[in-house]
Amino acid sequence: VDTTSSFIVKGFFIFSSRIKEALTKKEDEKAFDYERASRIYQVKIMSLNYSWTLDDSTGLAILIMDVTEERNLSKTKSDFFSNASHELKSPLTSILGYQEMIDAGIFTTEEDKKDAVKKTIKEAKRMKAILADMCTINKLENEKQEDIQKIDLKDSITLSLESLDPAIKKMGLTVNADLKEYPVVSNQSDMDKLFQNLLSNAVKYNRKKGSIIIKMDPLKKFISIKDTGIGIKEENLPRSFNAIFASRIIDSIFERFYRVDNSRGENSIEGTGLGLAIVKHICKLYDFKVEVKSVFGEGTEFIIRTK
Ligand code: ADP
């Protein structure tokens, strides 16, 4: 609770009408949420009877609690549920559509049938990827992190680059990686996921024959992943680095299921919209900072600052 006197004095006048209103209600309804300076407060009002005083005077006790995190968490959870249902529904609808058309014998040529099956597989893979990312977020949120040990981030980056090799070759990308030993105390699988997501974005959103530059500085404690891709418009970036971790919900690439327009639609680049939400979550868990700099049309740089 903000206990500065100005808050209390100003607050008293602002609250007074709501307090009067609340006092006319039943005992269990004498509470309301109040928003001020980007925080949400729950105001609880209790009537007090000082029956021990001579004049039997009455009074009020007002309890003000900062419930910003609680309220935002429940909003995030319900948004996540409705977005997830929506995101899973669209591939499922196309799968059903194609299967019904195959069943009805609408595709006459072998080629058309094969094409429909291919599209069905693509949509099923999309559902699988969304579910896998949802499970990762759920694990990060609910499970105690185990297997925390000294590991080398160089291994996570090498592993990610190896798994992305076919995609890197397909795009004709040049990878300029200044790989160094970079010890941290954390969970191996979380670190693998962190770099897998950042590097797969650097590949996916790159241009043909573009490049990826990886810098590791264990002394200054940062890792930078820079690409020469499509870039991100200012409006889709968090307003400040701190905003990435702000409790208020903001529309940025770090939000769950948030995908920039060019990542949606017919010729879109495949993705779940959960990768950077996973990155944000992992960084928060290990007290890392994540920064993003981007020039639309030129490229993007993600910097991870470790402890
Ligand atoms: P997705 O599965 O869509 O890649 P992410 O959460 O990883 O989901 O990223 C969210 C959005 O941020 C992407 O849809 C894309 O528009 C944008 N984005 C992420 N990384 C990059 C990048 N390196 N270059 C350009 N755009 C990016």
Residues whose N, C-alpha, C, O or C-beta is under 5 A from the ligand:
A	BS01	ADP	N201 A202 Y205 G229 I230 G231 I232 I253 Y258 R259 V260 S263 E270 G271 T272 G273 L274 G275 L276 A277 T300
